[in-house]
Amino acid sequence: MYRSNKHIYAQVIDDTRGHTLAAASSLEKDMPSGTKTEISREVGRVAQRALAANVTQVVFDRNAYKYHGRVKALAEGAREGGLQF
């Protein structure tokens, strides 16, 4: 995941092959409006795309960001979507 001041991005990557299996960001056209935290939770729905690619378990790399706010919302959205950390 990557977080900027305005947007948030999430990817599911296969480290052994170096391929991106699923990705989502707050820049997508169909992203609902709301607070940054609500949008982060929706970006966490990348889990649905990961499950479509037969990925059920992931390692959450929060990229040295503290686990609160938008980072926590993204992780909770991914868990609600069915991913296991």
C-alpha positions as a printed Julia matrix, in Angstrom:
85×3 Matrix{Float64}:
   0.0     0.0     0.0
   0.98    3.59   -0.56
  -0.61    6.63    0.99
  -0.24   10.22   -0.18
  -1.88   13.33    1.26
  -4.88   13.02   -1.08
  -4.99    9.42   -2.3
  -4.34    5.83   -1.25
  -3.24    2.85   -3.36
  -3.2    -0.89   -2.71
  -1.7    -3.79   -4.66
  -1.58   -7.55   -4.24
   1.78   -8.71   -5.6
   3.21  -12.2    -6.11
   6.75  -11.69   -4.79
   8.13  -14.9    -6.26
   7.26  -13.89   -9.83
   7.14  -10.13   -9.37
   3.64   -9.79  -10.86
   0.79   -7.61   -9.67
  -2.3    -9.78   -9.18
  -4.77   -7.07   -8.13
  -4.71   -3.33   -7.58
  -7.02   -0.54   -6.46
  -6.7     3.17   -5.76
  -8.76    6.14   -4.72
  -8.33    7.57   -8.23
 -10.66    5.04   -9.86
 -13.74    6.43  -11.6
 -16.28    4.31   -9.7
 -14.92    5.25   -6.25
 -17.7     6.7    -4.06
 -17.24   10.09   -2.49
 -16.78   10.5     1.25
 -14.06   11.11    3.79
 -10.54    9.89    3.18
 -11.08    7.11    5.72
 -14.27    5.91    4.02
 -12.54    5.91    0.65
  -9.61    3.98    2.14
 -12.01    1.29    3.33
 -13.41    1.05   -0.2
  -9.89    0.75   -1.65
  -9.45   -2.15    0.78
 -12.07   -3.92   -1.28
  -9.13   -4.87   -3.52
  -9.73   -8.13   -1.67
 -12.53   -8.94   -4.11
 -10.12   -8.65   -7.03
  -7.53  -10.72   -5.16
 -10.07  -13.45   -4.43
 -10.92  -13.5    -8.14
  -7.2   -14.19   -8.76
  -7.35  -17.11   -6.23
  -5.43  -15.25   -3.5
  -6.76  -15.69    0.04
  -3.75  -14.96    2.27
  -1.52  -11.91    2.08
   1.14  -10.12    4.09
   0.12   -6.52    4.83
   3.03   -4.18    4.14
   2.02   -0.86    5.64
   5.19    0.77    4.35
   6.33    2.28    7.7
   2.99    4.07    8.16
   1.45    3.81   11.62
  -1.47    1.41   11.85
  -4.29    3.9    12.4
  -6.6     6.1    10.38
  -6.58    5.44    6.64
  -4.09    2.56    6.88
  -6.27    0.79    9.43
  -9.4     1.45    7.34
  -7.76   -0.08    4.25
  -6.74   -3.18    6.22
 -10.23   -3.56    7.72
 -11.79   -3.21    4.27
  -9.52   -5.95    2.94
 -10.41   -8.22    5.86
 -14.12   -7.58    5.32
 -13.57   -8.48    1.68
 -12.22  -11.89    2.65
  -8.42  -11.59    2.75
  -6.5   -13.11    5.63
  -3.39  -11.34    6.91
